[in-house]
């Protein structure tokens, strides 16, 4: 058989026979629509999420797959802020997460509209007909319980709608929670996530909540899991790979340096990308609302100015105005109906925590200027300019 190892299933359930499982060298990709994760210890499912992300970004460029990451605790997923596959930096605020999920449903509706105009049934047939190709979008939510505490009905409705309709347009959900209770994993959410993974849980009740059966409470931890594949009723016991936070950070930095070199080409020496990684400045560059963003960038620019014989102000201006993440592209190819103007599409990039405050400030003073926003909010020119653009729209 020329196989390194085989697996014996004895007996086969319901039959008076045993089975011998032989690995297939030429394996097919298993199609996975949505995935629901639960665990007693969050470290296990976080490692599992690292495995999913690392697998996709090693195999697919940003033109083929993009991520929307939501991490209310702001601990694990922001490590990927440097990869160009992100639509925007990892979202830490539950309020912004709710807004991002609403935008995701808008983007889903937009894609369905585009497919209808070109006669495509799904993203595969659309990409065969049209250029440029639409990328797949993977929405990862780390700790669903934190979002359900803020707006349970809205979150449940949005997640359910995305789970029911987003597959055909190339959008997929990965939900993870440490608390598999019925008020977090509601019946409606569970019904729309047939593929589930359970790591070690505290009790049989938790196991039944996630898998509809006992068993997960007996798992051994450290990657030991029960996996229910799509279309299957019985779980499979498997063991996950291990990727540490340091390895995940290294993978993200590898992509970040490569992407920065492309962005800086023709504007600044590409070697500055290496300095940015070494000074851990990625978060300040990609997050417009990062604390002391402009101060950190200016300090960095002044520190490397003698090395490259370039004024620090010039380096800082380039870094502060970088459009880091590639745009998704949201211009409709045609109106929805004859003579009807297409509705504006809400972008994932349209959110800024200061937008509402800036709107109130402008209404109060009846004046809108970049310099006023800079002085009042102590922000840089680029962010103030984006706020003005948003106010004009």
JOSUL-V859112 format. One record per residue. N is the residue number from 1. RES is the residue in three letters. SS is DSSP state (H for helix, E for strand, L for the rest). PHI is phi in whole degrees, 0 to 359 (* if undefined). PSI is psi in radians with two decimals (999 if undefined). Layout:
n=<N N>
res=<RES RES>
ss=<SS SS>
phi=<PHI PHI>
psi=<PSI PSI>
This chain:
n=<1 2 3 4 5 6 7 8 9 10 11 12 13 14 15 16 17 18 19 20 21 22 23 24 25 26 27 28 29 30 31 32 33 34 35 36 37 38 39 40 41 42 43 44 45 46 47 48 49 50 51 52 53 54 55 56 57 58 59 60 61 62 63 64 65 66 67 68 69 70 71 72 73 74 75 76 77 78 79 80 81 82 83 84 85 86 87 88 89 90 91 92 93 94 95 96 97 98 99 100 101 102 103 104 105 106 107 108 109 110 111 112 113 114 115 116 117 118 119 120 121 122 123 124 125 126 127 128 129 130 131 132 133 134 135 136 137 138 139 140 141 142 143 144 145 146 147 148 149 150 151 152 153 154 155 156 157 158 159 160 161 162 163 164 165 166 167 168 169 170 171 172 173 174 175 176 177 178 179 180 181 182 183 184 185 186 187 188 189 190 191 192 193 194 195 196 197 198 199 200 201 202 203 204 205 206 207 208 209 210 211 212 213 214 215 216 217 218 219 220 221 222 223 224 225 226 227 228 229 230 231 232 233 234 235 236 237 238 239 240 241 242 243 244 245 246 247 248 249 250 251 252 253 254 255 256 257 258 259 260 261 262 263 264 265 266 267 268 269 270 271 272 273 274 275 276 277 278 279 280 281 282 283 284 285 286 287 288 289 290 291 292 293 294 295 296 297 298 299 300 301 302 303 304 305 306 307 308 309 310 311 312 313 314 315 316 317 318 319 320 321 322 323 324 325 326 327 328 329 330 331 332 333 334 335 336 337 338 339 340 341 342 343 344 345 346 347 348 349 350 351 352 353 354 355 356 357 358 359 360 361 362 363 364 365 366 367 368 369 370 371 372 373 374 375 376 377 378 379 380 381 382 383 384 385 386 387 388 389 390 391 392 393>
res=<UNK UNK UNK UNK UNK UNK UNK UNK UNK UNK UNK UNK UNK UNK UNK UNK UNK UNK UNK UNK UNK UNK UNK UNK UNK UNK UNK UNK UNK UNK UNK UNK UNK UNK UNK UNK UNK UNK UNK UNK UNK UNK UNK UNK UNK UNK UNK UNK UNK UNK UNK UNK UNK UNK UNK UNK UNK UNK UNK UNK UNK UNK UNK UNK UNK UNK UNK UNK UNK UNK UNK UNK UNK UNK UNK UNK UNK UNK UNK UNK UNK UNK UNK UNK UNK UNK UNK UNK UNK UNK UNK UNK UNK UNK UNK UNK UNK UNK UNK UNK UNK UNK UNK UNK UNK UNK UNK UNK UNK UNK UNK UNK UNK UNK UNK UNK UNK UNK UNK UNK UNK UNK UNK UNK UNK UNK UNK UNK UNK UNK UNK UNK UNK UNK UNK UNK UNK UNK UNK UNK UNK UNK UNK UNK UNK UNK UNK UNK UNK UNK UNK UNK UNK UNK UNK UNK UNK UNK UNK UNK UNK UNK UNK UNK UNK UNK UNK UNK UNK UNK UNK UNK UNK UNK UNK UNK UNK UNK UNK UNK UNK UNK UNK UNK UNK UNK UNK UNK UNK UNK UNK UNK UNK UNK UNK UNK UNK UNK UNK UNK UNK UNK UNK UNK UNK UNK UNK UNK UNK UNK UNK UNK UNK UNK UNK UNK UNK UNK UNK UNK UNK UNK UNK UNK UNK UNK UNK UNK UNK UNK UNK UNK UNK UNK UNK UNK UNK UNK UNK UNK UNK UNK UNK UNK UNK UNK UNK UNK UNK UNK UNK UNK UNK UNK UNK UNK UNK UNK UNK UNK UNK UNK UNK UNK UNK UNK UNK UNK UNK UNK UNK UNK UNK UNK UNK UNK UNK UNK UNK UNK UNK UNK UNK UNK UNK UNK UNK UNK UNK UNK UNK UNK UNK UNK UNK UNK UNK UNK UNK UNK UNK UNK UNK UNK UNK UNK UNK UNK UNK UNK UNK UNK UNK UNK UNK UNK UNK UNK UNK UNK UNK UNK UNK UNK UNK UNK UNK UNK UNK UNK UNK UNK UNK UNK UNK UNK UNK UNK UNK UNK UNK UNK UNK UNK UNK UNK UNK UNK UNK UNK UNK UNK UNK UNK UNK UNK UNK UNK UNK UNK UNK UNK UNK UNK UNK UNK UNK UNK UNK UNK UNK UNK UNK UNK UNK UNK UNK UNK UNK UNK UNK UNK UNK UNK UNK UNK UNK UNK UNK UNK UNK UNK UNK>
ss=<L L L L L E E E E E L L L L L L L E E E E E L L L L L L L L L L L L E E E E L L L H H H H H H H H H H H H H H H H H H L L L L L E E E E E E E L L L L L H H H H L L L L L E L L L L E L L H H H H H H H H H H H H H H H H H H H H H H H H H L L L L H H H H H H H L L L L L L E E E E E E E L H H H H H H H H H H H H H H H H H H H H H H L H H H L E E E E E E E L L L L L L L L L H H H H H L L L L E E E L L L L L H H H H H H H H L L L L H H H L L L L L E E E E E L L L L L L L E E E E L L L L L H H H H H H H H H H H H H H H H H H H H L L L L L L L H H H H H H H L L L H H H H H L L L L L L H H H H H H H H H H H H H H H H L L L H H H H H H H H H L L L L L L L L L L L L L L L L L L L L L L L L L L L H H H L L L L H H H H H H H H H H H L L L L H H H H H H H H L L L H H H H H H H H H H H H L>
phi=<* 56 250 290 208 230 235 258 252 226 273 287 306 85 225 268 206 247 241 240 263 248 300 265 294 257 268 268 289 272 278 234 280 230 218 243 244 213 199 289 251 297 300 292 288 293 296 296 296 303 296 299 296 299 298 289 283 286 262 235 281 299 291 252 214 232 238 241 251 236 223 303 282 66 249 267 289 301 297 266 301 277 282 288 288 288 282 202 302 307 275 253 271 302 295 291 296 299 296 294 292 297 296 296 292 296 296 297 298 299 295 300 297 297 298 297 291 256 72 255 270 209 292 296 291 296 291 285 264 242 231 288 291 280 280 291 236 250 260 248 244 263 79 297 301 296 286 293 285 274 213 301 292 296 297 299 296 294 296 297 295 296 295 284 240 278 301 297 263 81 244 227 245 233 252 226 211 269 239 279 266 290 277 259 267 289 301 293 294 297 296 261 235 293 270 221 233 240 270 298 243 280 210 297 300 296 297 292 296 271 250 66 197 284 132 292 288 261 292 264 83 55 96 288 213 249 238 260 289 299 81 246 262 253 282 248 271 224 234 275 284 242 232 284 298 296 293 298 297 296 296 297 294 299 292 297 296 298 291 297 300 291 290 273 303 83 243 217 303 296 296 298 301 295 297 298 295 296 272 54 258 302 301 293 282 275 258 294 256 293 303 56 303 295 296 296 295 295 297 297 299 293 288 261 304 297 297 252 57 233 304 299 296 292 297 298 297 295 292 287 250 290 269 289 272 301 292 282 84 225 271 298 279 198 297 293 227 304 81 263 281 294 289 296 268 284 269 296 276 284 269 216 303 269 300 297 294 295 296 295 296 294 296 293 265 58 218 228 211 297 296 296 294 299 292 288 261 57 239 280 296 297 292 297 296 295 297 297 299 295 295 294 290>
psi=<-0.29 0.62 2.39 -0.57 2.67 2.86 2.24 2.20 1.87 2.12 2.98 2.20 2.22 0.02 2.67 1.07 2.85 2.76 2.55 2.03 2.11 2.20 2.43 2.14 -0.60 1.51 2.61 2.66 2.37 2.21 2.21 2.08 -1.20 2.83 2.34 2.19 2.51 2.59 2.56 -0.72 2.11 -0.37 -0.62 -0.86 -0.44 -0.69 -0.69 -0.72 -0.73 -0.69 -0.76 -0.86 -0.81 -0.71 -0.77 -0.75 -0.37 -0.52 -0.48 2.38 2.97 -0.40 -0.31 -0.50 2.40 2.73 2.49 1.95 2.32 2.07 1.55 -0.51 -0.39 0.58 -0.85 -0.95 -0.49 -0.22 -0.37 0.19 -0.40 -0.22 2.39 -0.08 -0.31 2.57 -0.64 2.92 2.71 2.29 2.22 -0.38 2.21 -0.59 -0.78 -0.53 -0.73 -0.76 -0.70 -0.67 -0.63 -0.74 -0.59 -0.68 -0.62 -0.76 -0.65 -0.80 -0.68 -0.75 -0.72 -0.69 -0.75 -0.74 -0.68 -0.65 -0.53 0.03 0.62 2.47 -0.50 3.14 -0.54 -0.83 -0.57 -0.80 -0.36 -0.46 -0.56 2.66 2.48 2.81 2.59 2.31 2.65 2.63 2.17 2.08 2.05 2.17 1.98 1.93 1.41 -0.54 -0.64 -0.63 -0.66 -0.39 -0.42 -0.91 1.31 -0.76 -0.79 -0.78 -0.78 -0.76 -0.80 -0.79 -0.72 -0.76 -0.75 -0.74 -0.61 -0.60 -0.23 -0.30 -0.79 -0.49 0.24 0.46 2.31 2.60 2.43 1.97 2.42 2.48 2.57 -0.21 1.55 0.97 2.87 -0.34 -0.20 -1.00 1.47 2.88 -0.65 -0.74 -0.81 -0.64 -0.45 0.12 1.35 -0.48 2.13 2.62 2.24 2.15 -2.92 2.22 2.99 -0.53 2.96 -0.61 -0.78 -0.68 -0.75 -0.55 -0.72 -0.65 -0.18 0.39 2.84 2.96 -0.69 -0.40 -0.24 0.01 2.81 -0.12 -3.11 0.84 -0.12 2.21 2.80 2.24 2.17 1.89 2.84 2.34 0.05 2.57 -0.38 2.46 2.71 2.34 2.11 3.03 2.28 2.81 2.87 2.15 2.08 2.90 -0.65 -0.71 -0.71 -0.74 -0.69 -0.71 -0.77 -0.73 -0.60 -0.83 -0.69 -0.79 -0.74 -0.76 -0.70 -0.68 -0.66 -0.70 -0.58 -0.21 2.21 -0.09 -0.76 2.81 2.33 -0.40 -0.32 -0.46 -0.71 -0.71 -0.68 -0.76 -0.77 -0.58 0.06 0.89 0.03 -0.82 -0.68 -0.54 -0.74 -0.43 1.94 -0.42 0.36 2.38 2.29 0.62 -0.96 -0.64 -0.78 -0.74 -0.74 -0.71 -0.74 -0.80 -0.75 -0.56 -0.55 -0.06 -0.84 -0.57 -0.67 -0.02 0.77 2.38 2.41 -0.60 -0.62 -0.76 -0.79 -0.71 -0.73 -0.82 -0.60 -0.38 0.24 2.29 1.64 -0.87 2.32 2.44 2.62 -0.55 1.96 0.50 2.08 2.54 -0.35 2.74 2.77 -0.69 2.73 2.22 -0.03 2.37 2.39 2.46 2.52 2.42 2.26 2.23 2.63 -0.40 -0.08 -0.11 2.38 2.24 -0.40 -0.01 -0.86 -0.72 -0.69 -0.66 -0.78 -0.65 -0.77 -0.71 -0.69 -0.72 -0.22 0.53 2.42 2.03 2.67 -0.76 -0.64 -0.76 -0.65 -0.81 -0.75 -0.76 -0.09 0.91 2.97 3.00 -0.72 -0.79 -0.70 -0.68 -0.70 -0.67 -0.71 -0.74 -0.73 -0.69 -0.65 -0.63 999>
